[in-house]
Every structure is written in C-alpha cells, then in structure tokens.
Amino acid sequence: MGVRLMVVDDHRLLAEALASALRLRGHRVLAAAAPTTGAAELVVSRAPDVCLFGTAAPADPGAFDPIVRIRRERPQVAVVVLGPVPSPRGIAAAFAAGAAGYVRHDECMEGVERAMVKARAGEAAVAPQLLQGAFAELLNPAAAPDDEGQRLLALLTPREIEVLVRVAEGQDTRLIAAGMRIASSTARTHVQRVLMKLGVGSRLEAAALAARTGLLDRTGLLDRAVPLDGQGPGGIG
C-alpha cells in the first residue's frame, strides 16, 4: 500500500525528481515543492501522512523551523529529513524540531521507502550507523578550534607575560628593567625571548599580535598601574 506524501526540498529539481520516482513505486505524492522555507503552509494545508524534507544545510540556523510549525499544526504528519551526513548537532536539531527520521541524501530508494513506512508507523527512522557516529562524536568530541590568544599565552612564563604587557604599553628596555627591578641586560633578554616565542621581529609586531588575539585581555596584568617613568609601585624610588 502506497504512502500519501509530500516532497519538499531547497531545490525544485530534486523535489520533482524524487516525487516522480516515488510515484512510479506506487506512492501517492500530493505535491513536490521548493524551497523548504515556504513548505510548512503547503504541508499543513494538504496534511499528508509523510513529508520528505530535503535540506542541504541541516546546521544552518532555522533550517528546521518549518518542521516545528508542521508538527505544531499537523502533529499526525511524520516528517523525514533528507540531508547530508550531519554532525550530532544536526541530527539532534532535526529531532528536536519534531522530525521522525533522518535519511542521508545518498540513500537508495528502498532506504527512503523504509524510512517513510517506519515514520508513518510512529517509529524513529534513522540509520543505526548515523546514530553510532553521533554517539561516538558526542562521547569523544573533537578538540575545540584553536584559540590563538590562549595558545600564545601558554608559551610565555609569568615574567615574560609581564614584559609583553609593558612592551604593549610602549615601555623601552630601561623602563621595563626599572619597573620590574631587574638589570637592563635581563630585561633585554626577556624581550628577545618574548619576540622569539611569539614569532615576531619587533616590539611593535608583538604589541599588535597581542592586541589582535586578545592575549593581553587574558593576562590579568592590565589593571595594574605601570608608571612610564619607572616610579611608584614596582619602580625605583
């Protein structure tokens, strides 16, 4: 027995091609529509048993908003998402919106039909390998994107961080030495080590890099008063 369904996709050609293939397999296709953003009203008015919802970008904000409306106004309609291999967040977003299933775009027609039948029966229609992949990534998340400021900060010792702050404030070697109560030669060595670790060739470049990456905001040293003449706290009286 065929399924009463609608096919919606961001691309009309894909929607119509899938609709034609399903008609040939004995299903009753009420309509093929594009794009998905305007599909909710049509699905609500036609009230199919199943809606195949094709999307190329499941991670985009609002990608599944039409499903939310369909499920709110026609809760009996089972929505099966057709999309690329998603991240765990993509699968979660689809089901959170009310989808009954998620099928990869490269699934065979028999797989799409099985998902439609399971969804119409009230079962979750998602391939085991997709769930396994989602659980694997959730249990072993990939490392967060590199934070350049944090990475650079980890290269410096506390003393070198203070030197960088003073360099960013425009202090020369004499003022750095006076403010930190160290010899000028030691201050010069610290400056050179900071430049080397940051991979820059000048104090100006170091200051610019620190500002661009937000490195200075993380040091906790910017609130201290550093007198430019070397006097006062930490200076030479």
TORRO-511504 format. One line per field, with one value per residue: x negated, y negated, z of N, C-alpha, C in turn; residue number from 1. Coordinates in Angstrom, 2 decimals. Layout:
n_xx: X,...
n_yy: Y,...
n_zz: Z,...
ca_xx: X,...
ca_yy: Y,...
ca_zz: Z,...
c_xx: X,...
c_yy: Y,...
c_zz: Z,...
n: NUM,...
//
This chain:
n_xx: -0.85,-0.62,-2.16,-0.75,-2.11,-4.25,-6.80,-9.38,-11.96,-15.07,-15.78,-14.03,-14.20,-15.30,-13.27,-11.12,-12.13,-12.49,-9.85,-8.66,-9.97,-9.00,-6.27,-6.24,-6.77,-4.47,-3.46,-1.43,-1.85,-1.26,-2.19,-5.07,-7.44,-9.27,-11.08,-12.25,-11.76,-9.29,-7.55,-5.98,-3.34,-2.04,-2.25,-0.81,1.72,2.29,1.92,0.42,-0.45,-3.14,-5.95,-8.61,-11.51,-13.82,-17.10,-20.04,-21.65,-21.70,-22.78,-22.40,-21.12,-17.72,-17.03,-15.29,-12.92,-10.44,-9.57,-8.95,-6.62,-4.94,-4.67,-3.45,-0.98,0.01,-0.20,0.03,-1.36,-4.18,-7.49,-10.26,-13.62,-15.75,-19.08,-22.58,-25.46,-25.21,-26.34,-26.43,-24.97,-23.38,-21.67,-20.44,-19.17,-17.29,-15.58,-14.80,-13.23,-11.06,-11.16,-10.64,-12.46,-15.74,-17.43,-20.13,-21.21,-22.35,-21.17,-19.66,-16.66,-15.02,-15.77,-14.83,-12.09,-11.69,-12.21,-10.09,-7.86,-8.38,-8.34,-5.69,-4.48,-5.04,-7.56,-11.06,-12.97,-15.93,-19.17,-21.14,-23.96,-24.25,-23.35,-25.24,-27.57,-26.96,-26.73,-29.35,-30.84,-29.76,-30.51,-33.24,-34.30,-35.50,-38.52,-38.30,-38.18,-41.30,-42.43,-44.03,-45.02,-45.01,-46.71,-49.16,-49.57,-50.08,-52.65,-54.33,-56.18,-55.21,-56.78,-57.59,-55.14,-54.51,-56.49,-55.67,-53.26,-54.25,-55.76,-53.70,-52.59,-54.32,-56.76,-60.30,-63.44,-64.85,-62.83,-61.31,-63.13,-63.49,-60.87,-60.44,-62.44,-64.90,-68.00,-69.06,-70.12,-68.99,-66.30,-66.36,-66.98,-64.67,-62.77,-63.66,-63.24,-60.48,-59.73,-60.76,-59.30,-56.74,-57.03,-57.65,-59.21,-59.69,-59.11,-56.85,-55.40,-54.91,-53.25,-51.08,-50.23,-49.51,-47.36,-45.59,-44.94,-43.74,-45.27,-46.37,-44.14,-43.75,-45.72,-45.51,-47.01,-46.69,-45.32,-46.95,-48.84,-51.26,-53.75,-55.08,-57.52,-58.94,-58.65,-56.96,-54.70,-56.46,-58.51,-61.59,-62.52
n_yy: 1.20,-2.17,-5.25,-8.28,-11.25,-14.18,-15.95,-18.05,-20.36,-22.19,-22.58,-22.68,-20.93,-18.57,-17.92,-17.40,-15.31,-13.26,-12.98,-12.03,-9.56,-8.22,-8.14,-6.34,-4.08,-3.47,-5.17,-7.79,-10.88,-13.97,-16.53,-18.30,-20.46,-23.57,-26.37,-24.79,-26.61,-27.81,-25.74,-24.83,-25.89,-24.78,-22.03,-21.87,-22.54,-20.47,-18.13,-15.47,-11.95,-11.54,-13.69,-14.34,-15.95,-17.76,-18.97,-20.87,-21.99,-21.24,-22.28,-24.98,-27.96,-27.91,-26.06,-23.96,-25.10,-25.11,-22.50,-22.52,-24.09,-22.51,-20.21,-21.30,-22.24,-20.17,-17.51,-14.83,-14.40,-12.81,-13.69,-13.25,-13.83,-14.54,-14.62,-15.74,-13.93,-14.41,-16.43,-15.43,-17.44,-18.29,-16.09,-16.02,-18.53,-18.20,-16.19,-17.44,-19.45,-18.05,-16.05,-12.78,-11.12,-10.67,-10.66,-9.91,-11.82,-10.24,-7.79,-4.70,-4.20,-2.28,-2.47,-5.01,-4.57,-2.65,-4.24,-6.07,-4.38,-3.45,-5.87,-6.68,-4.77,-5.58,-5.15,-5.74,-6.78,-6.30,-5.63,-3.05,-3.38,-6.14,-6.99,-5.68,-6.98,-9.56,-9.24,-8.40,-10.71,-12.49,-11.31,-11.33,-14.06,-16.22,-18.15,-21.51,-24.42,-25.98,-28.38,-31.16,-33.24,-32.11,-29.97,-31.25,-32.58,-30.47,-29.84,-31.57,-32.55,-33.64,-35.93,-36.70,-37.32,-39.62,-41.27,-41.45,-42.84,-45.30,-46.01,-46.34,-48.58,-50.45,-50.78,-51.21,-49.38,-50.30,-51.32,-49.02,-47.42,-48.99,-49.08,-46.39,-45.83,-44.72,-43.98,-45.89,-44.34,-41.87,-42.47,-43.04,-40.52,-39.10,-40.42,-39.71,-36.95,-36.86,-37.95,-35.98,-33.69,-34.45,-34.62,-36.94,-39.93,-42.40,-44.80,-46.31,-44.65,-42.55,-43.79,-44.41,-41.84,-40.77,-42.42,-41.85,-39.14,-39.15,-38.51,-40.08,-40.73,-38.51,-38.30,-39.38,-41.36,-43.89,-45.72,-46.70,-49.52,-51.00,-53.03,-55.28,-56.45,-54.81,-55.12,-54.75,-52.00,-49.02,-50.30,-52.21,-54.08
n_zz: 0.00,-0.91,0.25,1.38,0.55,0.72,-0.99,-0.22,-0.90,-0.91,-3.47,-6.40,-8.62,-7.53,-5.73,-7.47,-9.00,-7.11,-6.28,-8.65,-8.92,-6.68,-7.20,-9.32,-7.94,-6.70,-4.74,-3.35,-4.27,-3.12,-3.62,-4.90,-3.73,-3.47,-2.09,1.01,3.03,2.61,2.80,4.89,5.14,2.90,3.42,5.78,4.82,3.01,4.46,4.45,4.96,5.32,5.18,3.15,3.76,2.34,2.79,2.29,4.13,7.11,9.43,9.46,11.04,11.93,10.00,10.40,11.15,9.66,10.13,12.80,12.80,11.18,12.77,14.97,14.00,12.45,13.85,13.19,10.89,9.70,9.59,7.58,7.37,4.69,4.09,4.08,5.38,8.72,11.53,15.00,16.24,14.13,13.69,16.19,16.17,14.13,15.16,17.49,16.46,15.73,13.80,12.44,11.40,9.87,6.90,4.81,1.96,-0.02,0.19,-0.90,-2.92,-1.79,0.86,1.52,1.26,3.30,5.51,5.32,5.77,8.37,9.78,9.37,10.86,13.36,14.36,15.06,12.40,11.50,10.36,11.82,11.70,11.51,14.01,15.60,14.78,15.65,18.45,18.97,18.35,20.18,22.58,22.33,21.76,19.16,19.28,20.44,18.30,17.60,19.87,19.33,20.93,23.53,23.09,22.48,24.87,26.57,25.90,27.18,30.10,33.44,34.03,31.47,30.38,31.81,30.82,28.15,28.46,29.34,27.11,25.28,26.35,25.57,26.81,27.04,27.09,29.37,31.06,31.43,32.80,35.12,36.17,36.76,38.47,37.61,35.90,33.05,31.00,31.54,31.19,28.48,27.47,28.21,26.62,24.05,24.16,24.37,21.88,20.22,20.99,20.27,17.60,16.14,14.77,15.93,18.59,18.11,16.40,18.17,20.06,18.42,17.65,20.13,20.75,18.65,19.00,21.44,23.56,25.62,27.13,28.61,30.47,33.05,34.06,33.17,34.68,36.57,37.75,35.81,35.97,33.61,34.05,35.62,38.31,41.49,42.40,42.20,40.90,40.79,43.46
ca_xx: 0.00,-1.43,-2.11,-0.36,-3.25,-4.69,-8.25,-9.84,-13.43,-15.56,-15.95,-12.82,-14.52,-15.43,-11.94,-10.29,-12.71,-12.16,-8.41,-8.39,-10.44,-8.10,-5.01,-6.45,-6.82,-3.14,-3.09,-0.59,-2.55,-0.30,-2.84,-6.51,-7.55,-10.55,-12.08,-11.71,-11.35,-7.88,-6.82,-5.13,-1.94,-1.51,-2.12,0.30,3.00,2.53,1.93,0.03,-0.88,-4.59,-6.60,-10.06,-12.00,-15.21,-17.88,-21.48,-22.40,-21.00,-23.38,-22.07,-20.09,-16.37,-16.82,-14.18,-11.76,-9.18,-9.15,-8.31,-5.25,-4.18,-4.36,-2.54,0.35,0.42,-1.05,0.13,-2.27,-5.53,-8.47,-11.55,-14.61,-16.75,-20.16,-23.94,-25.92,-25.17,-27.02,-25.47,-24.07,-22.41,-20.66,-19.69,-18.31,-16.18,-14.63,-14.25,-12.18,-9.89,-11.33,-10.51,-13.57,-16.80,-17.97,-21.17,-20.87,-22.84,-20.48,-18.93,-15.23,-14.43,-16.02,-13.90,-10.77,-11.65,-12.11,-8.73,-6.95,-8.64,-7.90,-4.23,-4.08,-5.38,-8.89,-12.17,-13.56,-17.29,-20.08,-21.97,-25.31,-24.20,-23.27,-26.53,-28.51,-26.60,-27.12,-30.81,-31.35,-29.33,-31.29,-34.64,-34.21,-36.73,-39.10,-37.74,-39.04,-42.44,-42.32,-45.39,-45.45,-45.30,-47.88,-50.34,-49.75,-50.65,-54.08,-55.08,-56.24,-54.61,-57.67,-57.53,-53.83,-54.61,-57.32,-54.83,-52.33,-55.00,-56.09,-52.46,-52.34,-55.28,-57.96,-61.57,-64.17,-65.19,-61.64,-60.95,-64.07,-63.20,-59.59,-60.48,-63.58,-65.88,-69.03,-68.67,-70.51,-67.99,-65.07,-66.56,-66.87,-63.25,-62.09,-64.04,-62.58,-59.06,-59.61,-61.04,-58.19,-55.57,-57.33,-57.62,-60.54,-59.86,-58.20,-55.59,-54.67,-54.46,-52.11,-49.95,-49.76,-48.84,-46.07,-44.71,-44.48,-43.13,-46.17,-46.54,-42.94,-43.75,-46.87,-45.20,-48.01,-46.45,-44.72,-47.95,-49.37,-52.68,-54.19,-56.01,-58.84,-59.58,-58.43,-55.73,-54.72,-57.32,-59.53,-62.73,-62.26
ca_yy: 0.00,-3.37,-6.27,-9.64,-12.04,-15.38,-16.09,-19.44,-20.42,-23.53,-22.62,-22.15,-19.80,-17.39,-17.58,-16.82,-14.02,-12.28,-12.76,-11.18,-8.21,-7.61,-7.84,-5.11,-2.96,-3.24,-6.08,-8.90,-12.13,-15.08,-17.71,-18.48,-21.91,-24.18,-25.81,-24.28,-27.71,-28.12,-24.48,-24.49,-26.21,-23.82,-20.74,-22.00,-22.55,-19.18,-17.09,-14.13,-11.06,-11.72,-14.77,-14.21,-17.32,-17.77,-20.17,-20.74,-22.64,-21.00,-23.01,-26.41,-28.40,-27.97,-25.10,-23.06,-25.84,-24.65,-21.25,-22.90,-24.53,-21.35,-19.32,-22.01,-22.38,-18.87,-16.55,-13.49,-14.31,-12.36,-14.38,-12.58,-14.74,-14.02,-15.59,-15.22,-13.33,-15.54,-16.34,-15.07,-18.58,-18.30,-15.06,-16.45,-19.65,-17.67,-15.51,-18.43,-20.19,-17.18,-15.08,-11.38,-10.37,-11.37,-9.77,-10.57,-12.10,-9.19,-6.54,-4.14,-4.45,-1.35,-3.00,-6.12,-3.98,-2.04,-5.34,-6.59,-3.43,-3.46,-7.16,-6.68,-3.86,-6.17,-4.72,-6.61,-6.29,-6.80,-4.51,-2.78,-3.93,-7.57,-7.12,-5.28,-8.07,-10.69,-8.92,-8.37,-12.08,-13.12,-10.74,-11.68,-15.27,-16.74,-19.28,-22.81,-25.18,-26.58,-29.74,-31.63,-34.01,-31.19,-29.18,-32.08,-32.86,-29.28,-29.76,-32.55,-32.45,-34.82,-37.08,-37.13,-37.95,-40.99,-42.00,-41.72,-43.91,-46.55,-46.32,-46.83,-49.91,-51.36,-50.98,-50.76,-48.42,-50.92,-51.39,-47.65,-47.00,-49.73,-48.68,-45.01,-45.74,-43.80,-44.66,-46.17,-43.19,-40.83,-42.92,-42.88,-39.08,-38.74,-40.94,-38.88,-35.64,-37.07,-38.09,-34.68,-32.77,-34.90,-34.52,-38.26,-40.51,-43.69,-45.06,-46.78,-43.46,-41.82,-44.51,-44.26,-40.46,-40.62,-43.11,-41.17,-37.84,-39.28,-37.91,-40.95,-40.70,-37.30,-38.25,-39.77,-42.34,-45.21,-46.62,-47.27,-50.81,-50.92,-54.40,-55.31,-56.96,-53.82,-55.43,-54.20,-50.57,-48.20,-51.12,-52.56,-55.37
ca_zz: 0.00,-1.03,1.30,0.98,0.98,0.02,-1.07,-0.27,-0.93,-1.23,-4.92,-7.03,-9.48,-6.69,-5.19,-8.53,-9.40,-6.08,-6.34,-9.81,-8.63,-5.69,-7.88,-10.09,-7.00,-6.17,-3.66,-3.75,-3.99,-3.19,-4.19,-4.77,-3.53,-3.11,-1.18,2.27,3.92,2.43,2.64,6.03,4.88,1.94,4.10,6.73,4.09,2.35,5.51,4.01,6.03,5.47,4.44,2.97,3.91,1.90,3.09,2.05,5.22,8.38,10.55,9.38,11.99,11.39,8.91,10.69,11.64,9.06,10.77,14.07,12.51,10.70,13.90,15.86,13.41,11.92,14.56,12.62,9.75,10.05,8.74,7.45,6.80,3.74,4.15,4.04,6.64,9.66,12.81,16.04,16.46,13.05,13.98,17.38,15.80,13.35,16.04,18.43,15.75,15.57,12.74,12.82,10.83,9.15,5.88,4.02,0.56,-0.93,0.50,-2.04,-2.86,-0.83,2.19,1.72,1.47,4.64,6.48,5.25,6.40,9.82,10.33,9.38,11.94,14.66,14.79,14.67,11.15,11.35,10.16,13.01,11.59,11.82,15.46,16.16,14.54,16.51,19.82,19.05,18.40,21.43,23.67,22.11,20.94,18.55,20.01,20.09,17.41,18.28,20.33,19.15,22.09,24.63,22.71,22.65,26.29,27.20,25.58,27.96,31.55,34.07,33.89,30.07,30.18,32.32,29.86,26.98,28.82,29.37,25.71,24.67,26.89,24.97,27.63,26.46,27.95,30.66,31.89,31.79,33.85,36.35,36.72,37.23,39.38,37.05,35.12,31.67,30.17,31.78,30.53,27.03,27.21,28.30,25.43,22.91,24.30,24.06,20.43,19.62,21.25,19.53,16.19,15.51,14.65,16.59,19.70,17.55,15.93,19.36,20.63,17.50,17.74,21.42,20.68,17.68,19.51,22.75,24.54,26.78,27.96,29.43,31.36,34.41,34.50,32.59,35.65,37.46,37.29,35.46,35.67,32.50,34.45,36.48,39.71,42.07,42.71,41.34,40.28,41.63,44.01
c_xx: -0.88,-1.21,-1.65,-1.45,-3.41,-6.21,-8.58,-11.37,-13.82,-15.72,-14.75,-13.10,-14.64,-14.08,-11.11,-10.82,-12.37,-10.67,-8.05,-8.79,-9.50,-6.73,-5.11,-6.47,-5.50,-2.71,-2.27,-1.25,-1.58,-0.91,-4.35,-6.74,-8.97,-10.31,-11.44,-11.20,-9.87,-7.00,-5.79,-3.65,-1.30,-1.30,-0.95,1.63,3.32,2.60,1.62,-0.27,-2.35,-5.03,-8.08,-10.63,-13.49,-15.90,-19.35,-22.30,-21.67,-21.55,-23.03,-21.00,-18.73,-16.07,-15.58,-12.95,-10.45,-8.66,-8.45,-6.86,-4.39,-3.74,-3.38,-1.12,0.90,-0.43,-1.00,-0.79,-3.66,-6.52,-9.79,-12.51,-15.53,-17.88,-21.52,-24.29,-26.02,-26.12,-26.00,-24.49,-23.01,-21.30,-19.79,-18.72,-17.10,-15.13,-14.02,-13.14,-10.93,-9.99,-11.19,-11.66,-14.58,-17.43,-19.00,-20.72,-21.28,-22.23,-19.76,-17.43,-14.54,-14.62,-15.09,-12.50,-10.66,-11.50,-10.71,-7.74,-7.12,-8.12,-6.38,-3.71,-4.44,-6.73,-9.94,-12.86,-14.93,-18.22,-20.95,-23.35,-25.35,-24.16,-24.61,-27.57,-28.24,-27.03,-28.63,-31.37,-30.96,-30.15,-32.76,-34.69,-35.56,-37.23,-38.48,-38.69,-40.13,-42.16,-43.73,-45.90,-45.83,-46.55,-49.16,-50.64,-50.42,-52.15,-54.93,-55.06,-55.56,-55.48,-57.63,-56.20,-53.88,-55.45,-56.48,-53.85,-53.05,-55.41,-54.87,-52.12,-53.35,-56.54,-59.20,-62.28,-64.47,-63.98,-61.18,-61.84,-63.76,-61.90,-59.60,-61.64,-64.57,-66.88,-68.54,-69.00,-69.48,-66.67,-65.17,-66.44,-65.43,-62.49,-62.39,-63.37,-61.09,-58.87,-59.80,-59.85,-56.94,-55.79,-57.26,-59.01,-60.75,-58.86,-56.84,-54.74,-54.13,-53.23,-50.88,-49.36,-48.99,-47.47,-45.10,-44.13,-43.79,-44.00,-46.28,-45.33,-42.92,-44.82,-46.55,-46.13,-47.70,-45.89,-45.75,-48.45,-50.85,-53.15,-55.26,-57.38,-59.56,-59.38,-57.16,-55.84,-55.54,-58.45,-60.69,-62.51,-63.48
c_yy: -1.25,-4.34,-7.59,-10.59,-13.31,-15.41,-17.57,-19.43,-21.85,-23.69,-21.94,-20.92,-18.51,-16.94,-16.88,-15.47,-12.94,-11.96,-11.83,-9.75,-7.50,-7.30,-6.53,-3.88,-2.78,-4.14,-7.24,-10.21,-13.28,-16.32,-17.60,-19.97,-22.32,-25.69,-25.34,-25.40,-28.04,-26.89,-24.23,-24.74,-25.20,-22.45,-20.77,-21.93,-21.20,-18.01,-15.70,-13.23,-11.31,-12.92,-14.47,-15.61,-17.33,-19.07,-19.90,-21.27,-22.45,-21.78,-24.50,-26.78,-28.48,-26.97,-24.25,-23.78,-25.41,-23.36,-21.55,-23.29,-23.35,-20.47,-19.98,-22.02,-21.08,-17.78,-15.14,-13.31,-13.91,-12.98,-13.60,-13.53,-13.97,-15.03,-14.94,-14.54,-14.45,-15.36,-15.87,-16.20,-18.66,-17.30,-15.51,-17.58,-19.17,-17.02,-16.46,-19.23,-19.36,-16.16,-13.67,-10.55,-11.25,-10.35,-10.54,-10.75,-10.97,-7.82,-6.03,-4.36,-3.52,-1.85,-4.17,-5.58,-3.36,-3.13,-5.93,-5.69,-3.44,-4.75,-7.20,-5.80,-4.39,-5.76,-5.73,-6.01,-6.92,-5.60,-4.31,-3.40,-5.43,-7.79,-6.75,-6.38,-9.26,-10.44,-8.92,-9.78,-12.79,-12.62,-11.10,-12.92,-15.67,-17.93,-20.58,-23.54,-25.91,-28.03,-30.32,-32.40,-33.11,-30.37,-29.99,-32.35,-31.69,-29.14,-30.60,-32.24,-33.67,-36.07,-37.60,-37.78,-39.40,-41.85,-42.37,-42.85,-45.25,-46.98,-46.92,-48.23,-50.92,-51.58,-50.48,-49.86,-49.02,-50.95,-50.00,-47.18,-47.68,-49.25,-47.29,-44.76,-44.67,-44.60,-44.86,-44.99,-42.05,-41.19,-42.72,-41.41,-38.62,-39.20,-40.07,-37.51,-35.75,-37.16,-36.75,-33.73,-33.16,-34.84,-35.84,-38.87,-41.82,-43.82,-45.52,-45.61,-42.66,-42.47,-44.34,-42.86,-40.24,-41.26,-42.35,-39.88,-37.94,-38.73,-38.76,-40.93,-39.52,-37.31,-38.57,-40.84,-43.75,-46.20,-47.26,-48.60,-50.66,-52.31,-54.40,-55.83,-55.99,-54.09,-54.75,-52.72,-49.81,-49.00,-51.37,-53.96,-56.28
c_zz: 0.00,0.11,0.69,1.48,0.17,0.06,-1.15,-0.20,-1.24,-2.74,-5.58,-7.88,-8.68,-6.14,-6.25,-8.98,-8.39,-6.09,-7.50,-9.54,-7.65,-6.30,-8.66,-9.21,-6.25,-5.04,-4.20,-3.32,-4.19,-3.83,-4.02,-4.73,-3.18,-2.95,0.13,3.17,3.79,2.38,3.72,5.73,3.93,2.59,5.07,6.00,3.46,3.33,4.99,5.22,6.37,4.64,4.37,2.85,3.57,2.22,2.85,3.20,6.55,9.56,10.53,10.41,11.31,10.30,9.13,11.27,10.98,9.70,12.09,13.84,12.05,11.87,14.87,15.31,12.82,12.58,13.99,11.42,10.24,9.07,8.77,6.74,5.86,3.70,4.04,5.35,7.67,10.83,13.83,16.33,15.38,13.27,15.15,17.02,15.02,14.24,17.06,17.78,15.54,14.46,13.28,12.29,10.14,8.21,5.08,2.58,-0.38,-0.62,-0.76,-1.84,-1.87,0.59,2.52,2.00,2.86,5.70,6.50,5.99,7.92,10.45,10.41,10.51,13.32,15.20,14.34,13.46,10.94,11.29,11.40,12.92,11.85,13.32,16.10,15.98,15.44,17.94,19.98,19.15,19.68,22.61,23.56,21.22,20.38,19.35,19.52,19.15,18.20,18.63,20.32,20.36,23.25,24.35,22.91,24.11,27.00,26.93,26.52,29.45,32.16,33.93,32.45,29.74,30.66,31.38,28.64,27.26,28.79,27.96,25.02,25.15,26.39,25.78,26.89,27.47,29.32,31.59,32.31,32.93,35.17,36.98,37.30,38.19,38.91,36.25,33.70,30.75,30.31,31.10,29.02,26.64,27.24,27.06,24.23,22.96,23.97,22.55,19.73,19.78,20.47,18.02,15.46,15.56,15.37,17.74,19.18,17.06,17.11,19.96,19.74,17.58,19.04,21.40,19.78,18.24,20.86,23.87,25.80,27.70,28.90,30.51,32.80,34.93,34.03,33.60,36.57,36.89,37.00,35.07,34.59,32.90,35.37,37.93,40.19,42.28,41.70,40.72,41.23,42.15,43.97
n: 1,2,3,4,5,6,7,8,9,10,11,12,13,14,15,16,17,18,19,20,21,22,23,24,25,26,27,28,29,30,31,32,33,34,35,36,37,38,39,40,41,42,43,44,45,46,47,48,49,50,51,52,53,54,55,56,57,58,59,60,61,62,63,64,65,66,67,68,69,70,71,72,73,74,75,76,77,78,79,80,81,82,83,84,85,86,87,88,89,90,91,92,93,94,95,96,97,98,99,100,101,102,103,104,105,106,107,108,109,110,111,112,113,114,115,116,117,118,119,120,121,122,123,124,125,126,127,128,129,130,131,132,133,134,135,136,137,138,139,140,141,142,143,144,145,146,147,148,149,150,151,152,153,154,155,156,157,158,159,160,161,162,163,164,165,166,167,168,169,170,171,172,173,174,175,176,177,178,179,180,181,182,183,184,185,186,187,188,189,190,191,192,193,194,195,196,197,198,199,200,201,202,203,204,205,206,207,208,209,210,211,212,213,214,215,216,217,218,219,220,221,222,223,224,225,226,227,228,229,230,231,232,233,234,235,236,237
//
